[in-house]
Amino acid sequence: MDDVKQPQWPQSLPGFKPAVLAYYSACENLAFRLLEIIAANLGMPADYLNRDFKPSHTSFLRMNYYPVCPTPEFPAGLDKPSYGHLGINHHTDAGAVTVLLQDDQAGLEVYRGKQWHLVETRSDALVINIGDIVQVWSNDLYHAPLHRVRANAKAERFSVPFFFNPAYQSDYAPLPTMVDNKKPARYRAINWGEFRALRAGGDYADSGEEVQISHYRTTQ
């Protein structure tokens, strides 16, 4: 792997790299514990889903900075802002689990009951979010929540999400315990590497439609 693909650690902050690596490791350990709980809740052996994450996975840590925005706008529904800006438009997380650390500036909102609800911050807690993969595993028993981030006209905001994602070669589909004659599989098998490439192509490269798990749905 060449140097371009390696993290670029700031030389002027010698304590930054060990702090980030330690936090990544803590999030990884927590995510594996949550993965076992999810598997057990879906009627599978606790270690069943580890096969897609061990010996390697494609998880990553992101450090978000939201500067002060002079024109924040919070559309009531699912429309995009017409005159101002959001911090991040509404979306679901593509992976399995997200572990989110926030500062004291509330900005995360979750869409439920056709309304946006602000997630208040707590200094002693992390926010845990399930993603599209859990929705597929559960055959729609659990739904990946639609969420967005508000912009702020008065204060900057920082957040650190850890996205727990399987290996690229992993295929995921509704688990056997979630499928029967009354509730057939609602999704065909999805390859994570393919899905991420198509999603990134539509999201970042603007090269076609941003793929969603709905594109793999087999039945309503």
C-alpha positions as CSV (number, residue, x, y, z in Angstrom):
1,M,0.0,0.0,0.0
2,D,1.5,3.4,-1.0
3,D,1.8,6.4,1.2
4,V,-1.2,8.2,-0.4
5,K,-3.5,5.6,1.1
6,Q,-2.1,5.9,4.6
7,P,-3.6,8.2,7.2
8,Q,-1.8,11.5,7.2
9,W,-1.0,12.2,10.9
10,P,-0.1,15.8,11.9
11,Q,3.5,15.9,13.0
12,S,2.8,18.9,15.2
13,L,0.4,16.9,17.4
14,P,2.3,13.9,18.7
15,G,-0.5,12.8,21.0
16,F,-3.1,12.9,18.2
17,K,-2.4,9.5,16.6
18,P,-2.3,7.4,19.8
19,A,-5.5,9.1,21.0
20,V,-7.3,8.4,17.7
21,L,-6.1,4.8,17.5
22,A,-7.2,4.1,21.1
23,Y,-10.6,5.6,20.5
24,Y,-10.9,3.5,17.3
25,S,-10.1,0.4,19.2
26,A,-12.6,1.2,21.9
27,C,-15.4,1.7,19.3
28,E,-14.4,-1.5,17.5
29,N,-14.7,-3.5,20.7
30,L,-18.1,-1.9,21.5
31,A,-19.3,-2.6,18.0
32,F,-18.4,-6.3,18.2
33,R,-20.3,-6.5,21.5
34,L,-23.4,-4.9,19.9
35,L,-23.0,-7.2,16.9
36,E,-23.4,-10.2,19.2
37,I,-26.4,-8.7,20.8
38,I,-28.0,-8.0,17.4
39,A,-27.4,-11.6,16.3
40,A,-28.9,-13.0,19.5
41,N,-31.9,-10.8,19.2
42,L,-32.5,-12.0,15.7
43,G,-32.4,-15.6,16.9
44,M,-28.9,-16.5,15.7
45,P,-25.9,-17.6,17.7
46,A,-24.2,-14.6,19.3
47,D,-21.0,-15.0,17.2
48,Y,-22.8,-15.8,13.9
49,L,-22.4,-12.4,12.3
50,N,-18.7,-12.1,13.2
51,R,-17.9,-14.1,10.0
52,D,-18.5,-10.9,8.0
53,F,-16.2,-8.8,10.2
54,K,-13.3,-11.2,11.1
55,P,-10.4,-11.4,10.5
56,S,-10.9,-8.0,8.8
57,H,-13.5,-5.4,8.2
58,T,-13.9,-2.0,6.4
59,S,-14.9,0.2,9.3
60,F,-13.6,3.7,9.6
61,L,-13.6,6.7,11.9
62,R,-14.7,10.1,10.6
63,M,-14.1,13.5,12.3
64,N,-16.8,16.0,11.4
65,Y,-16.4,19.7,11.7
66,Y,-19.5,21.9,11.1
67,P,-18.6,25.6,10.9
68,V,-21.0,28.4,11.8
69,C,-23.6,28.7,9.0
70,P,-25.1,32.1,8.3
71,T,-28.2,30.6,6.6
72,P,-29.4,27.4,8.4
73,E,-32.7,25.9,7.2
74,F,-34.6,23.0,8.7
75,P,-37.3,21.8,6.2
76,A,-40.2,20.3,8.0
77,G,-40.4,17.2,5.8
78,L,-38.0,15.4,3.5
79,D,-37.5,18.3,1.1
80,K,-34.1,19.7,0.6
81,P,-33.5,23.3,1.8
82,S,-34.7,25.9,-0.6
83,Y,-32.8,29.0,0.6
84,G,-30.4,27.9,3.3
85,H,-28.3,24.9,4.3
86,L,-28.4,21.7,6.4
87,G,-25.2,20.3,8.0
88,I,-25.9,17.0,6.2
89,N,-29.0,16.1,4.2
90,H,-31.2,13.2,5.4
91,H,-29.9,9.7,4.9
92,T,-29.6,6.3,6.5
93,D,-26.2,4.8,7.3
94,A,-25.1,2.1,4.9
95,G,-23.3,-0.2,7.2
96,A,-24.2,-2.2,10.3
97,V,-23.7,0.0,13.3
98,T,-22.6,3.6,13.9
99,V,-21.1,4.7,17.2
100,L,-21.3,8.5,17.5
101,L,-19.5,10.8,19.9
102,Q,-20.9,14.4,19.9
103,D,-19.9,17.6,21.5
104,D,-22.3,19.8,23.5
105,Q,-23.9,21.3,20.5
106,A,-27.1,19.4,19.5
107,G,-27.5,19.0,15.8
108,L,-28.5,15.4,15.0
109,E,-32.1,14.9,14.1
110,V,-34.1,11.6,13.6
111,Y,-37.2,11.4,11.4
112,R,-40.0,9.5,13.1
113,G,-43.8,9.9,12.9
114,K,-43.4,12.3,9.9
115,Q,-41.5,14.7,12.2
116,W,-37.9,15.6,12.9
117,H,-36.8,15.1,16.5
118,L,-33.6,16.7,17.8
119,V,-31.3,14.2,19.7
120,E,-30.2,16.0,22.8
121,T,-26.5,15.7,23.7
122,R,-25.2,14.0,26.8
123,S,-21.6,14.2,28.0
124,D,-21.8,10.7,29.5
125,A,-23.3,8.8,26.5
126,L,-22.7,7.7,23.0
127,V,-25.3,7.6,20.3
128,I,-25.8,4.2,18.7
129,N,-27.4,3.9,15.3
130,I,-28.2,0.8,13.3
131,G,-27.7,0.9,9.5
132,D,-29.0,-0.6,6.3
133,I,-27.3,-3.9,6.9
134,V,-29.2,-4.6,10.1
135,Q,-32.4,-3.7,8.3
136,V,-31.6,-6.3,5.7
137,W,-30.5,-9.0,8.2
138,S,-33.8,-8.4,10.2
139,N,-35.9,-8.6,7.0
140,D,-37.3,-5.2,7.9
141,L,-38.0,-6.0,11.6
142,Y,-35.6,-3.2,12.5
143,H,-35.4,-0.1,10.3
144,A,-32.3,2.0,9.8
145,P,-33.4,5.4,11.0
146,L,-33.5,8.3,8.6
147,H,-31.5,11.2,10.1
148,R,-29.9,14.5,9.2
149,V,-27.7,17.2,10.8
150,R,-28.7,20.7,11.4
151,A,-26.5,23.7,10.6
152,N,-26.0,26.2,13.3
153,A,-25.9,30.0,13.0
154,K,-24.3,30.7,16.4
155,A,-21.8,27.9,17.1
156,E,-19.5,25.4,15.4
157,R,-20.0,21.7,16.1
158,F,-17.8,18.6,16.2
159,S,-18.8,15.0,16.0
160,V,-16.8,11.7,15.6
161,P,-18.8,8.8,14.1
162,F,-17.3,5.3,13.9
163,F,-18.9,3.3,11.0
164,F,-18.8,-0.5,11.6
165,N,-18.8,-2.1,8.2
166,P,-18.1,-5.7,7.0
167,A,-15.4,-7.0,4.7
168,Y,-15.8,-6.0,1.1
169,Q,-16.3,-9.6,0.0
170,S,-19.2,-10.1,2.4
171,D,-22.7,-10.9,1.2
172,Y,-25.6,-10.1,3.5
173,A,-29.3,-11.0,3.2
174,P,-32.2,-11.7,5.6
175,L,-31.2,-14.1,8.2
176,P,-32.8,-17.6,8.2
177,T,-34.6,-16.9,11.5
178,M,-36.2,-13.8,9.9
179,V,-37.7,-15.7,7.0
180,D,-40.7,-18.1,6.8
181,N,-43.7,-18.9,4.7
182,K,-45.6,-15.9,6.0
183,K,-42.7,-13.5,5.6
184,P,-40.5,-14.3,2.7
185,A,-37.1,-12.6,2.2
186,R,-37.7,-9.0,1.2
187,Y,-34.1,-8.5,-0.1
188,R,-31.9,-10.5,-2.4
189,A,-28.3,-11.0,-1.3
190,I,-26.2,-7.8,-1.4
191,N,-22.4,-7.7,-1.8
192,W,-21.0,-5.1,0.5
193,G,-18.1,-4.2,-1.9
194,E,-20.5,-3.7,-4.8
195,F,-23.0,-1.8,-2.7
196,R,-20.4,0.6,-1.3
197,A,-18.9,1.3,-4.7
198,L,-22.3,2.1,-6.2
199,R,-23.4,4.2,-3.3
200,A,-20.1,6.2,-3.3
201,G,-20.4,6.6,-7.1
202,G,-23.8,8.3,-6.7
203,D,-23.0,10.2,-3.6
204,Y,-19.5,11.5,-4.0
205,A,-18.7,11.0,-7.7
206,D,-22.1,12.1,-8.9
207,S,-22.0,9.2,-11.5
208,G,-25.6,8.0,-11.5
209,E,-28.2,7.3,-8.9
210,E,-27.2,6.8,-5.3
211,V,-27.9,3.1,-4.7
212,Q,-30.1,2.2,-1.7
213,I,-31.1,-1.2,-0.2
214,S,-34.5,-0.6,-1.8
215,H,-32.8,-1.4,-5.1
216,Y,-32.3,-4.9,-3.9
217,R,-35.8,-5.4,-2.6
218,T,-37.7,-8.4,-3.9
219,T,-41.1,-7.9,-2.3
220,Q,-43.1,-5.2,-0.4
